[in-house]
C-alpha cells in the first residue's frame, strides 16, 4: 500500500499564519535597524572628518546634519548628539528609544545607543 505525501489543509493554514507573523515582525523591525545603522555611519563619518578636529560644537552638529540628511536619518537630530573630546579625538554619541506599533496595543520597543569612540 502506498502512503500519501503532501500537506494537509490545516498544516498549510498554520504554516501560512506563522509565516505571516514572521513577515509582519520583519517588515516592522528591519527599518528602525537600518536607520540606526545609518545614524551610526553618520556619527562615525563625522567624527573621522579631519576638518572638524578643532571645530565648534555647532559646526560638528551641522556636519552631522548634512550626513544624516543624505542617509535619511530622522530619529537622531543634530541636537540629540552628545559631543565630547577624548584624548584630542572627537567623540559623538547618541541614545534614543524607538517604539514601533505592531497591531492593537502591541508594540516593539528598541533602545538604541551608539558612540563614535573606538572600542
Number of C-alpha atoms within 10 A of each C-alpha: 3 4 4 6 6 7 9 8 9 9 11 12 12 11 12 12 12 12 12 12 12 11 12 13 13 11 12 15 18 11 12 18 14 12 18 21 14 18 25 22 16 24 28 21 15 26 24 15 13 12 10 16 15 13 12 11 14 12 12 23 22 15 19 24 20 14 19 24 12 11 15 12 20 12 16 18 15 19 12 13 19 14 19 13 12 8 7 9 17 22 21 23 18 20 14 13 11 14 12 15 13 14 8 6 6 9 12 12 12 14 9 13 13 16 18 21 15 7 4
